[in-house]
Amino acid sequence: MTKSFDQRKIVAATEGRRRLAEPLPGGKPIITGIQYVTDENGRKVAVQIDLKKHRELWEDIQDVLMSQSRRHEKRIPLDKVKAGLVKSGKLQRG
C-alpha cells in the first residue's frame, strides 16, 4: 500500500519530533520540558509536557484532536453559515 502525500508528511513530522526528544550524545535532550512515560517493556505510553515551556504545542495538539474527532460530522456550507449570522444580526451583509 502506498502512503498518500499527507500520510508521508505526518510520518516525517512524527519522526522529526521523535528525533528532537532523543538525547544528544552528551545525554541532554534537544527539547526540554517533555518527558515520556514508558511501560515495563520500555514502550512510550504517555507524555508529560511542561505547559510553561510548551503551552502552544499543547494547544496545537488539542486542535488536532478536536479536528480529528469532528471529521465525520456533517459539514455546513459557508454560505449557509454566513446567512445564519446575517439573519441573527451577528454579521453585517456585505
N, C-alpha and C positions, 0 to 999 in steps of 0.2 A: 504494500500500500504506500503510495507517495503522499508525503505531507504537503498540505497547501502552504501558500506563502505565509499566511497568518500563523499557522502552527509552527513553521520553521522560525518565525520571528519570536514567538513565545518561548520556544525551546532555547534559542540563542540568548534571550534576555534572562531566562532562568539559569542558564549555565553561567552567564556573566555575574549574576547575583551570588551564585554558589562560590565562584572563584573569589569574589570580594570578601566573603565571610571566612575564607580559609586563612590560616595564619601565614605570615611572611616567614622566610627562613629563620629569622631570629625568634619566632614564636608569637609575635604580636600580630593580631588580626588587622587587616587593612581598614575595616569598618569596626568601630567600637560602638557599644550600646545595643548590640544584637547578640543574643545567646540562644543556642539550640538546646532543647531538652531531648535526650535520647532514651530509648528503651534499653532493656538489658542486653540487646544484641548490637547496640551502637547505632541503631537507625534513628534518624531525626523524626520526632513525633509531634513536636511543638516548638514554638519560638517565643522568646521574650524580647520585647522591643522597648528600649528606653524612650519614652514618649517626649521627654525633654529634648532629646537629640533628634528624634526621628518622627515627630508628630505628622509632618507632611507625608512621609512614607506610609504611616498607618492610615491616614485619610485616603490616600490613593488605593490602598488595599481594600478599605471599606467600600469605596466607589466601585471597584471591580466586582466585589462580591455582590453588591446591590444590583449592578447591571446584569450579572450572570443569573441572579435569582429571578429577574424580571424578563428574561429573554423570550419566554413563551407567552407573555401577556399580549393581549390584543392591542394592536397599535391604533392610534388615533391620528388621522391626517392633520398636518399643521394648520391647514385652512379651517378645519372644524374647531381646533383649539383656539385659534385667533378669533373666530366668530363668537365662540362662547365667552371669551374675555371681553370682547367689544359689547356683547349683549349684557354682561354683568357690570359694565362700567369700569372694569379694571384695565382696559386698553382703549386708547382713542383710535378711531378709524383713520387710516392714513396710509 
